[in-house]
Amino acid sequence: MIKISVIIPTYNRAYSLERAIKSVLTQSFPYYELIVVDDGSTDDTANLLEKYPQIKVISQANQGVSVARNNAVKQAQGKYLAFLDSDDEWLEHKLEKQYEFLQKNDYVCVHSDEIWVRNGVRVNPMKKHQKGGGDQFKDSLSLCVISPSTIMLQKDVFNQLGGFREDYPVCEDYDLWLKLTARYKIGYIDDLLIKKFGGHQDQLSRKYFAMDFWRVRSIDEILDYQGLSMDKKEAAIVELLKKATILLKGYQKHQNLGADYQQIKSISDKWQTYLS
């Protein structure tokens, strides 16, 4: 019986994809399906996937990680979803520990601690990346405190939140976690259950420098959520204005006063007026 749908989106990462796949196939928890979405790869990904007939493969034209994940969810049979980036790796008890946690505790999702490896060397995360459970909304405003490869959550909740934003080239996970933490408390297991690899050239964070542009948009939208308490709303406005101020100064410095500048200025002006 399938209880968990594991989803790996990938694009031109044949060099790391097999490591990710093997870390799923060697899990101690057997009641899962593995869905790999090949997002228009032009490397050896297709040939690699042919080695694993037990994997459900979705092949699509290159449309980005959000479309890939969302398309996989549409075909997912499990009650729970577990996402794994194709450059990361799970430790063998990841699914088992998280599934048991969700059966014993009243949470819709759970995430965990992680091992960071950058350019082949293990590194220690900074204090701002410290993870935790319970009410994580305020901690999620500054940056992502949940890694996609660590989380397991109910598919119904994922669908309720609208899935990953397909119009965001980056920060789609930040946007979803804001929506999640605004509505639910977050389960947390203080165990190292994944290896998160960084430093390689094809990471999206290397391609987009003004990532707070997308975060400001997400905070602006979450402020319309009627269930947000006043203290959370005030914290969100403070963080939005902080990010917007830095963005606007950068746009002005580089004389980039086009559509992005105008959008951020409009959002900033709106919430400055709200506070006054």
N, C-alpha and C positions, 0 to 999 in steps of 0.2 A: 504493500500500500504506500503510495506516494504521500508524504507529509510535508516535504519541503521541495520547492523548486529553486534550484541553483542556477543563476544566470550569469554568464560571462560574455560581455560584449567585447569585440576585438576588431582592430583595424591595423593591418600590417605589423603584427607582433608575433610572427611565427617564432622569433628568437626567444620569447618568454612564455608563449601560450601553453606549450606542453607542460612546463613546470606548474602552471596554474591548474591545468586539467588533472594532472597526476595528484595534486594536493587534494582535489575533490574525490577522485576515484579511490583514494586510500583512507577516506574518512571512516571513523569507527561507527558512525551512524549510517545504516544502510537504506533508510526509507526516504530516498530522494530521487529526483530526476535532474539531469544536467542538460541545460540548454545553452548552446554557444551560438551567438549571433555574429556572423561574419559580415561586417559592415563595409562591404565592397573592397576587401583586401586585394592587393595586386602582387603580394609576395607568395610564399609557399604555404599560406594558411590552409587553403582548400585541400592540398595534398596531405598535410598534417592531420586534418580532421578525418580524413578517410581511414586513418589507422584506428579510429575509435567508433565502431558501429553502435555502441551503446549510448552515444551522445545524440541528442536531438539537435540538429543543425538548422539554423535559419540563415539563409543567404539573402542579402539585400544590397541595393546600390548604396553607396556611401551617403549616409544621412545624419551621422553623428551619434554620440553615445546615448543621448536621451531617447531618440527614436529606437535605437537598438534595444535598450532595456525595456521600453514600453511595449514594443512588439513581442518580446519574449514573454512578458507578463500576460499578454492576451492569450497565449497558448499554455500558460503555466497551469498545472493541475494541483499543485500543493496548496495547503492552507496558508503556509508561510513562504516568504520569499527570502532568499539569501543571495546577495550580489557579490561577485568577485571580479575585480579588475584583472585584465589579462596579464598585467605585469606584477601582480601580487601572488601570494601563496598562503594557504591555510595550514595550520598545524592540525594534526590528525583528529583531535577531539573537539574541534570548533563546533560542528553541527550538533554533536551529542550534548555538549554542555549547554549550548544555547536553547536547544529544544527542551531539555529537562528544566531549565530555568523558567521558560514560558509556561510549562505545565504546572509548575509549583507556585507561580507568582502571578498577580493580577496586572500584567503589562501587555501591551499590544506589540512591543518590540524589545529587543535587547541588543546592546553592542558590547564591545570588549576593549581591553588594552591591546597594544600592538607593538611589534618589534620594528624599528626603523632601520633600513639599510640604504645607504646612499653611496653610489659609486663603489659598491662592493664592501663597504665598511659600515659596521653597526654604529649608529649615532644615537644620542639621547635627545628626545623631544624637549623643546623649551617648555617652560612653565605654562605659557599661554595655551599650549596644546594638551594640557592635562584633561583627562576624560573623567566622567562621572555619571551618576544616575539621578533619578528623581526629576525635579523641575529644572530642565536644562535650557529654558528659553533665553534667559539673559546671557548665559554663557555662550549661546549660539549666535549672538548678534555680531560679535567682532569677527569671527571666522568659524570655519567648520570644526566642530568638536566631535563629530561623528564621521568616521571614514566609511565610504560605501562598502568596502570589503569586510568590515567588521559587523555590519548590522544584519539582524534577522527580524522581519516584521510581518504582520498579518497582511495577506494579499488584499482583503477587503478594505483595510485601512489605507493601503497604498492607493487603491482605486478611488476611495473617498477623497483623498487629498489631490487627486488629479494626475498622479504620476510625476515623472520628471518633465520639467519645462523643455519643450522641443524647440523653442525659439531662443534658448540660451546656449551660446557656444561654450561657456564655462559657468561655474557656480550653480549648475543645475542641482547639485546635491545640497549646497547651502540653502537654496530656495526651498527644497523639499523638507529639510530638517527644521527650518523655521516654522513651516506649516505644521509639522509633526509635533514639535515641542510647544507650540502655542496651544495645542489641544490635549496632549497626553504627557504623562510622566514617562520617563525613559528608564528601561531596565539596563543594568550594567553588571558585567562580570569582570572583576579585577584580576583577570588572567591574560597572559600573552597568548592570543589565539591566532594571530596572523603575522606574516612578515610583509611589510609594506616597503616596496623598492622605489627609490627615487634617484634622480640625477641624470636620467637618460634624456636624450634630445627630443623625443617625441611626446613628452608630457605636455598636456594642454596648458598648464600654468606657465610654461616657458613661451607660449605663443601669444598670450594676452597679458599685458602689463597693467592695464587699468581695470583690474578685476572688481574693484569696488563699485564700478559703474553698475554692474549687474546686482551687486549686493544692495546698493541704494534702492534700486528698482524693487527688489524683493521686500525690503523693509517697508517701503512705501505701500506696497500692496497688502502686506500682513497687517498694517495699521488699520485697514478697513474691516478686519475680522472682529465681529461683534463680541466674541467670547474673551477678548483680551482684557485683562484687568488693568486698572489705571496705572499701577506701578510698572507693569510690563510695557504699557503703552508709552509711558514717560521714558523708560530706559531705551525703548526702540527709537524714539524721536531723537534722544541725545546721541545715540550711535549713528543714526542716519545723518544728522547735521554734522557730526564729526567727520564722517567719510565724505560727505558732499563738499565740505569746506576744503579738504585736501584735494579732491578732484578738481574743483573749480580753480584753485590756485595753479594746479598743474596745467589745466587747459589755457588759462590766461598767460602763463609763462611761455608756453609754446605757441601762443596766438592761434589756438585751435578753438574757435568760437562757433563751431557748426552745430549740427543737430544734437550730438551727445552733450555738449556744453549747455545748450538751451534746455534740454530735458532735465538735466541734473539741477540747473538753476531754478527751473519751475518747481521741481519737487522740494528743493531747499526753501524757497520762498514760501511755499504753502505751509510748511511745518514751522518756519520761523514765525509766521503770522499766527498760527495756532497757539504758540507759546506766549505770544505777546498779549 
